[in-house]
Amino acid sequence: MNPIRLTSIALAALLCVQCLPVSDVNGQRSSSAVSVRDEAPPHIGVNLPPNYPFPQHTTYQTGIIQPSRYSQAQLDQHTSTYYFNWISHYLWQKGNEADGHPRYRISSGWSIYDATVSEGQGYGMLFTALMAGEDVDARKYFNGLYEFVIDHPTTNNLHMMDWYVPEHEGSDQWGNDSAFDGDCDIAYALLIAEKQWGNNTRFDYHTEAINRIAALKTVIGPNSKLPMLGDWVDPYGSQWNEHSSRPSDFMIGHFRAFAIATGDPFWDDVIDACLITSAQVSQDFSLHPHLLPDFIVEQWSGATTYKPAYPYFLEGPNDGNYGWNALRYPLRYTGDAIFSGDTRTLQPMRDISLWIHNQTSGDPYGIAAGYDMNGAPIYGGPSYAPEFSCGFAVAAMTDPNMQIWIDDLYDTFYQSSLGYYSDSLVMLSMFLLSGNWWLPY
């Protein structure tokens, strides 16, 4: 079973969507997006206020920069406005549990009829946990999103989510398999929730997180220590196996949090494997741009080195290029570097930031929607895509010499709205850029 192949189709469709302005939102979220109004859900435990209400204004490592054309209050407002618009577009109530608690899901489109993917549930749980205090319904939404996650396990593991759930929640052609990134964000969001609200609530977030982290260990290559694509992969399979991986799943900051939460050095080994592999692939196949491809495979059977995947390895002709999956790599690496200062995540982001600035001659609208490993646009030239721009803006946080560049980039996307995938990555980047991303330990 192949649970990822649909992604490239959905993402390609986003390029055809007209850019829509983000409306001005003040105060609490509108209830217009939910299909069933949740009037008075029952609660278990004490309804405590959040411990880390938005905004947090996190102090990052020395030398990390943020957009400078706006005050901190304005950056907070931009982030809040974007969040409430994101919620209005993509969060839908999907009935209630038998005990009356509401269920929520993230739609992968602007319609209630679009499917939900595990990646979206992860984003929704992260965003609502971080926006507690600003959004008075954040904990209700978070718990409802997690209710939906629990209701859709994979065939192989109760603590991983079926990556694709149609609106009707019935059977579908993709089966009940997982995708690594969705489950990884869900587990990390549970750790954030524990720090935000404690465990005297509807869920014991810590126990839930530990169970899901344990499940994630089963989709790490037993020898490679790299994330596999999902629980449908046979580690020793001929086409997809423990050596076929997606660099955007190298979620280094999440793995550090898992190591601390569990006390398990296994996750330190995963970090090392991911960083050694990404450095080797970048050095051998993308020396100047320092890019990573959507997917990697072993260079030959039994090799300990890796190369970009071949065309149509999983999704399409650009599986070995910096495309719609790999564009998340700067978000994941910078999200670690700004806290850890680890040169293994910090330096690649400085390198990629310098390259894209020079590639575009400092014009943020010169960014293309994807590059080959040599840094050439794969679609023939610039194509406005906030998904790529926001990742490069986050990478620029690591270089104090990139202040004008990060400011110019930020202005191109902080009011954009192109669809679920684009908006989700812009939202993630705005938490980082505004100083409102924080660690669960």
N, C-alpha and C positions, 0 to 999 in steps of 0.2 A: 504494500500500500504506500502511496506517495502523497503525504498531506500538504505539500508546499506548492505544488505545480500551479494552483489557481492564482497564487499571489501575483505573478508577473502580468497576468491578464487583467486583474483588478487594478493594478498600479498603472498599467498603460492607459487604461480608461481615464485615469485622473488627469492626464495631460490634455484631454479633450474638454475638460470642464472649464467653463469661464470663471475667471477669478471674481469672487464676490467680496465686497467689503465687510469687515466685521462691524456689527452694529455696536453702538455705545451702550454698555451695560453698567448700571450702578446698583449697589445694594444686593439683595438676595436673588438667587436664581429663579427664573420664571418656571411655573409648573406646566407650561404649555407642551413640553416635550414628552411628558409621561402619558401613557395611554390610559392608565387607571390612577386616579388621585389617591394617594396614600394619606388618609385622614388622621388616624391615631393608631399606629402600629404598637403592639405590646412590646415591652422592653424586659430584658433579663439583666439583673445587676443594676448598679448605680449609674445614672447618666452623668458621668463626670465631664467637666469641661476639658478641652484638649490641653495637653501639657506643652505643646509647641505650636501655638496658633499662628497662622499666616498673618503678617510676614515675619520671617525669621532673621534675615540679613546675616547669613552665615559668613564667618571669616574663613576665606580660603588661604591656600599657601601664599607666601610672599612672592610677588611677581605676577600673580594672576590678575588679569584685567577684566573689566566689565564695560558695557556700553556707557559712554560718558556724556552724550548729548542730552540726557534726561536725568532728572534728579532721582534719588532712590525712591521717593514717593511716587514718581511717575512710572518708574520701572515696575513697582509693585502694582500700580493701577493697570498697566498694560497686561501684566500677568493675570491679574484678577479678571479683567474684561475678557481676555482670551479664554480663560477657564470657563466662565459662565456661558460663553458662546459655544464652547466645545460641549459642555453638558447639554445645552439646549438642542444642539444638533444630533448628538449621538447617544445620549443616555435615555433608555426607555424602561418603564416599569413593565415587568412581564408577570402580572398576577401576583399571587401571594402563596407562601407555604401553607401547609395544612394548619399550622399554629397561628397563622395570621401575619407573619412577618413578610414584608414585601420582597420580591425578587426584582433585580435590575440587570439589564444587559447593555452592552455597548454595540450599537449597530455599525456595521462596516460601510454604511452609506447614510444618506440623509433621510431615508425612509424607514418606517417601522417594519417594513417587509424585508429589509436587507438582513443578511446573515450576521451572526456573531462569530468572531474568531478569538481564540484564547489570548492572543497578543493584545486585542482590544480590551478584554477583561483585565489584563495586567495593567495596561495604561490607566484604565478607569480607577482601579484600586490605588495605584500610585498617586494619581492626581487628587482624588478625594481625600486621601490621608494627609497629603501635604497642604490642602486647602482648608483643613478643619479650623474653625474659628471664623474665617471669612465666609465660608458656606455653612450655615447653621444645620444643614441637612447632610453634612459630609459623612458622619458616622452611619447614618441610615443608608445612604447610598453605598458606602463601602461594604457594609454587612449584606446589603441586598445583592451587590455584585458577587460577593463571595458565596452567597446562597446559590446563585446561578452556576458558579464554578463547581460547587459540590454536587449539584444535580446532574453534571455532565462529565463523569469520569471517563477515562479511556478504558478500552477492553482489558488492558494489561495491568492497570494500577489505579486504585481508588483515589490516590493522591496526586494524580496528574489529570489535566483537563483535555477532553476531546477538542482538537484544534479548530474544528469547523462545526458550527451548530446552526442549522437553518432556522428561520423565524418560527416555523411551525414546531420545531424541536423534535421532529420525527427522524426517521432514518434518511441517510443521504449517501451519495456515491463515494464519499471519502472515508466512510467507516468511522471508527472511534479511536483514532490515534492521536498522539500528542505532537506538539512542536516545542522545541526546547525553550525558545525565547519567551513564549507566553507563560509557561510554568515558572521560569526563572523570575520574571517580574512579579508574578503572583506571590511567590514565596518571599521575595524581598519586600513587597508591599505589606505582607503580614508582619514582618519585623518592624516596619515603620509604624504600623497600627499599634503594635504592642507598646512602643515608646510614646506614641501619641495619646492613647487612651487607657493603657494598662490592660489587664486581663479580666477585670470584673465586669464584663459586658456580655453580649450575646455569645461571643466566642472567646475561648482561651487562645489568643492570637499566637502566643509563643508555641504552644503545643501544635497548633495547626501549621505554623511555619516549619517547625522541626520535622514534622511528618512529610511535608512537601520537599524539604531539602534532602531528606533521606531518599525520597523517590527520584529526585534529580540525579543522585549518585548513580542510579541504575542506567542512566542515559549518558554517562561519561565513559568514553572508551576505556576498557580495562587495562590496556597497555599504553595507548596513545595519550590518555588523560585529557583528551579533547572532547568538547561537547559533540554528541551525535545529533543528527537532525531531529530525532524523536524516538519514541518507544517502539516504532515500527521497524527500526533499523536492526538488523542482525550484525553484531560487532564483527563477525567474521564473514559477512556476505561478500559476494563478488563485485557488485556495483556500488552499493552503499554500505558502508561499514564504519568501524571506529576511526578510520583514517580519512573519511569524507566528512567535512565539517563546514560550518558557515562562520566566517570571522566576525560577523556582526553579533554572533552569540558568545563571543569572548567578553563576557560581562564582568570585567575584572573587579570593579567595586562591589558588585553583588557577591562575588566569590569571597572577597575579604570579609564581608558581613556574615556569610555562612560559616566561615572558619571561626569567627569570634562567637557566634551564637551557639555553635555546636562543640567548640573546642576540638574540632576534627582537623588534623593537619592535611588530610586528603585534599582539602580545598586550596591549600598552599601549593600542592603539587599541580593542581589544575591551573592555577595562576601561572606558575612557571612554564608549564607545557604550552599554554596559549601564547605567552609572551615570547618564548623561544621560537615557536612556529611562525608567529606573525613577523618577527624580525627577519627570520630566514627567508620567508616568501617575499617580503618587501625588498630585501637586499638582492635576492637572486632574480627577481622578475619585475621589480618596479623601483630601480635604484634611485632615479631622480625624483619622481613624484611621491614616492613612499606610500603608494596606494595598496590596498588589499582588495582581492576580488570577492564576488558574491559567494563563491564556494571554492574550497581547496580539496585536493586529493593527494595521495602519496605519489612521489615521482615515479616509482616503479614498485612492483610487488616486493614487500619486505624492506623498502627504504625507510630511513628515519628522517627524510626530508620531504617537503611538500611543494606543490606547484598549483597554479590556478586550474580550476576544473575546465574540462573541455565543453564546447558548445552543446547545449541540450542535455547536460549532465542531469539536471533536475527540472529547470524551469524554461529555459529558452536559449537563444543564440549568444547571450551575453553573460552566461553563468561564470565565465572566467574573467570578467571585467568588473570595474568599480561601478556597480549599478544600483538597482533599487533595494537590494539587501545591504550591500557594503556601505551605503551612505550613512548607515547608523553607527558604523565603526568609530567615527570621531566623537559621537555622543557618548559612547560607552567608555572609550579610553580617556577622554577629557574628564568625564565624571569621576574617574579614579584619580587622575593626575592632580586635580585641583585640591584634593585632600591629602593624598599620600605623598605627593612630590616624587614618586618613583620615576626615575629617568626612563624606564622602559615603556611607560605610558606617556610621559611628558614630552620626551624628545621626538617621537614620531608625530605628535600633534604640532609641534613647532615646525617640523620639516614639511608636513602637508600644508600648513598654513602659509609658509613662505612660498611653496610651489604654486598654490592656487592664486595667490596674490600676483605673482610674477606672470603666471599663465594668462591672467585676465588683464594685465597692466593696471591692476587696481580698480577695475570696473566690475562691481558686483553683478551687473546684468550680463557680463561676459561669461558667467558660469554655465557650463553645459550640463544637461541631464544625463550624466554618465561619461566615463572615460575608460579607455583601454589601459593596460598596465604601463604603457609608455607615456600616458598622459594626453593622448589624442581623443577628442570628443567622439563618442561612438555613434552619435546621431548627426554628425556633420557640422555642429556649431552650437552657439548659445541657445538655450531654451529655458525660459523662466520656470523654475521648479523650486519652491521654498524648501522642500525636503533636503535638497543638496545644499542650499545656501545656509540654512540654519546649522547644519553640521559643520560647515566650514567656519561659521561665526563662533561656534563653541570651541573649535580647535584653536581659533585665534586668541582665546582667553589665556593660553599658555605663553604667549609672546608679548612682552611689554612694548615691542616695537610696532605692534599691529593695531594701535589704538584707532587710527583713522579708518583702517580696513574693517575692524569689528563694528564701528559706528555705522559705516556705509552699508554693511551687510544687514545689520539689525533693522535699518530703515526699510529694507526691501520686503521683510516678511512679518513684522510684528502686528500688522493689521490684515494679513492675508487670510484667505479661507478658500481652499481648493478641494477639500474632501477629507474623508476620514484619515487616510494614511498621512497626507501632508500635514493636516492640522494636528494630529497626534504628535508628530515629531517636532513641529514648531512649539507645541505646548511643552514638551519635554525640555527643549532647548531654552525656553523662557524661564523655567524654574532655575536652570543652571545659570543663565546670564544675569538674572535679577538678584542672585544671591539667596535664593529661597529653596535650594536643594540642601538637604542635611542627611546625616548618617544615622542609622538605627543603633548606634552604640557610642 
